[in-house]
């Protein structure tokens, strides 16, 4: 790559001329954690374990930590102070090795597990900067590349000491980068909280509107109890012979449970595999109209989507074609609440499955078609809000990842 003015080529890539590259072993010391037998756990002093570091980037208190019995010497040897960074030494998956958590406060008499490694620097790194710099993409790739694989993926002190990190010339610039990335984190957290609240509101609305506990304005009258077999046509699926190439790669979408679980939202508009007219004709698969409810009754029992186009399925489904007595979107939301009941009804020795007969006997309560439609519209609006927030969250995370890429390498400098 061309090195622009004010930058230089280094072992970690192109960085500003006034930045420096350090080996971690130059700026701090590493220490493996404590190892104890099972009899030492459950009482004593606070203990940071492997799972206390997964999924977090900081540890601020001893609340919710386990306990371990250890001596005063062990406490002083494996202590944790403000600014320490804890690295995960061993992980089942490569993506977990070397993940870090920063100790935000002194944790008196607290020790840490032998599956962890403590890094303690001499003040070269701002404490806030530590929450981000070890998650920068190049650094993460370096950790994974320096690890060894046996039963687990492991990293040791010597490998960590040889890892390089580029740093701004002043703590003030580190602090400015930290502030910018913290603002990005704050936005992500705000969207996550709002998203969680919207999901809770939707769950509450479903429990009230789909049971008649709360009625919409302008609607009255009793709800009726109906069996699914009375209000829908229940259609099984099938699989064309995989030995016949002419049955496959056609233009008819052929749905499997994996297509359902791999699709977000309530609609399914495409499938991984397609079959031909000949494949459809020579199998027990059935062509289903747009709007059909694709209900998994084998493997991922109770998962459901609405087909946005003509489709067929394999035999893991009991698809529901709605009559004029029931709104398909209303029934979709009802089926979401019935998943535990569907699992209860599943039988089988090789794998659990709900039969067509059992599916037909499942009872639900329904209001008039007009009220069903109104309820479905309200819940659909809520889904649209949730989808918009999910997209906003994805974008916010992408923006933060982009910011980390350029700020932690100096490609963009903050004024």
Buried (B, 14 or more C-beta within 10 A) or exposed (E): EEEEEEBEEEEBBBBBEBBBBBBBBBBBEBBBBBEBEEEBBEEBBBBBBBEBBEEBBBBEEBEEBBBBBBEEEBBEEBBBEEBBBBBBBBBEEBEBBBBBBBBBBEBEBBBBBBBBBBBBBEEBBBBBBBBBBBBBEBBBEBBBEBBEEEEBBBBBBEBBBEBBBBBBEEBEBBBBBBEBBEEBBEBBEEBBEBBEEBBEEBEEBBEEBBEBEEBBEEBEEEBEEBEBBBBBBBBBBBBBEEEEEEBBEBEBBBBBBBBBEEBEEBEBEEBEBBBBEBBBEBBEBBEBEEBBBBBBBBBBBBBBBBBBBEBBBBBBBBBBBBEEBBBBBBBBBBBBBBBEEBEEBBEEEEEBBBBEEBBBEBEBEBBBEEBBEBBBBBBBEBBEBBEEBBEBBEEBBEEBEEBBBEBBBBBEBEE
